[in-house]
Amino acid sequence: QVQLVESGGGLVQAGGSLRLSCAASGRTFSINAMGWYRQAPGKPRELVASITSDGGRTNYADSFKGRFTISRDAAKNTVYLQMNSLKPEDTAVYYCNAVALYMYWGQGTQVTVSS
């Protein structure tokens, strides 16, 4: 089992920044990749970015390239999502995801961007 705990969400004005954190615990050695997804009200969950556990290769959905940056601290089993130039349409619940033998999800953290 892998447990994921997100933190760092909150309310920010448009143009501001937030950094989300996702701490993994449990069978972290089994994780192949971690990522961030988001789900806005009335919309499907979508991939934001992912990062592999070994070489740290990253992948971004086109909508987030240049504004969001995913990174990891292997020693802390933590993945971060730095979000800059936030827009009201970035308002969503952001979920951390870990891919091992199974797929694991965190509880989500709310990000609200005011105009």
C-alpha positions as CSV (number, residue, x, y, z in Angstrom):
1,Q,0.0,0.0,0.0
2,V,1.0,3.6,-0.7
3,Q,-0.4,6.5,1.1
4,L,-0.4,10.0,-0.4
5,V,-0.9,13.3,1.5
6,E,-1.2,16.6,-0.4
7,S,-0.8,20.0,1.1
8,G,-0.2,23.5,-0.1
9,G,-3.6,24.4,-1.6
10,G,-5.4,27.6,-0.8
11,L,-6.8,30.8,-2.1
12,V,-4.6,33.0,-4.3
13,Q,-5.2,36.0,-6.5
14,A,-4.8,35.7,-10.3
15,G,-1.2,36.0,-11.3
16,G,0.0,34.6,-8.0
17,S,1.8,31.3,-7.2
18,L,1.3,28.2,-5.1
19,R,3.4,25.2,-4.4
20,L,1.7,21.9,-3.8
21,S,3.4,19.1,-2.0
22,C,2.6,15.4,-2.0
23,A,4.2,13.1,0.6
24,A,4.2,9.4,-0.1
25,S,4.5,6.8,2.6
26,G,4.2,3.0,2.8
27,R,5.6,0.9,0.0
28,T,7.3,3.9,-1.7
29,F,9.9,1.6,-3.2
30,S,7.2,0.2,-5.5
31,I,6.3,3.6,-7.0
32,N,7.3,4.0,-10.7
33,A,6.0,7.5,-11.2
34,M,4.0,10.2,-9.5
35,G,1.9,12.9,-10.9
36,W,-0.6,15.7,-10.4
37,Y,-4.1,15.7,-11.7
38,R,-6.9,18.3,-11.3
39,Q,-10.6,18.3,-11.4
40,A,-12.7,21.5,-11.8
41,P,-16.4,21.5,-11.0
42,G,-18.4,19.8,-13.7
43,K,-15.3,18.7,-15.6
44,P,-13.4,15.4,-15.8
45,R,-10.2,14.9,-14.0
46,E,-7.2,15.8,-16.1
47,L,-3.5,15.2,-16.0
48,V,-1.3,18.2,-15.1
49,A,2.1,16.7,-14.9
50,S,4.0,13.5,-14.0
51,I,7.5,12.6,-13.0
52,T,9.3,9.2,-13.0
53,S,10.8,7.9,-9.8
54,D,14.1,6.8,-11.3
55,G,15.4,9.3,-13.8
56,G,13.1,12.1,-12.9
57,R,11.7,12.4,-16.4
58,T,8.8,14.8,-16.6
59,N,5.7,15.0,-18.7
60,Y,3.3,17.9,-18.9
61,A,-0.1,18.4,-20.4
62,D,0.3,21.1,-23.1
63,S,-2.0,23.5,-21.1
64,F,0.5,23.7,-18.3
65,K,3.8,23.9,-20.0
66,G,5.7,27.0,-19.0
67,R,3.6,27.8,-16.0
68,F,3.7,24.7,-13.8
69,T,6.8,22.7,-12.8
70,I,6.8,19.3,-11.2
71,S,9.8,18.2,-9.2
72,R,10.6,15.5,-6.6
73,D,12.7,15.0,-3.5
74,A,13.6,11.4,-3.5
75,A,15.0,11.4,0.0
76,K,11.7,12.8,1.3
77,N,9.4,10.7,-1.0
78,T,7.8,14.0,-1.9
79,V,6.7,15.5,-5.2
80,Y,6.0,19.1,-5.7
81,L,4.0,21.2,-8.1
82,Q,5.1,24.8,-8.5
83,M,2.3,26.8,-10.1
84,N,3.0,30.2,-11.3
85,S,0.9,32.9,-13.1
86,L,-2.3,31.3,-11.8
87,K,-5.6,32.0,-13.5
88,P,-9.1,31.8,-12.3
89,E,-9.6,28.8,-14.6
90,D,-6.9,27.0,-12.6
91,T,-9.4,26.7,-9.7
92,A,-9.9,23.0,-9.0
93,V,-9.1,20.2,-6.6
94,Y,-5.6,19.0,-7.3
95,Y,-4.9,15.3,-6.7
96,C,-1.6,13.6,-6.3
97,N,-1.2,10.2,-8.0
98,A,1.3,7.4,-7.6
99,V,1.7,4.5,-10.1
100,A,3.0,1.3,-8.7
101,L,1.4,-2.2,-9.1
102,Y,-1.8,-0.3,-8.5
103,M,-2.7,3.4,-8.9
104,Y,-3.0,5.4,-5.7
105,W,-4.6,8.8,-5.1
106,G,-4.4,11.4,-2.4
107,Q,-7.4,13.1,-0.9
108,G,-7.0,16.2,-3.0
109,T,-6.3,19.8,-2.1
110,Q,-8.4,22.7,-3.1
111,V,-6.8,25.5,-5.2
112,T,-8.9,28.6,-5.7
113,V,-7.7,31.5,-7.8
114,S,-9.7,34.7,-7.5
115,S,-9.9,37.3,-10.3
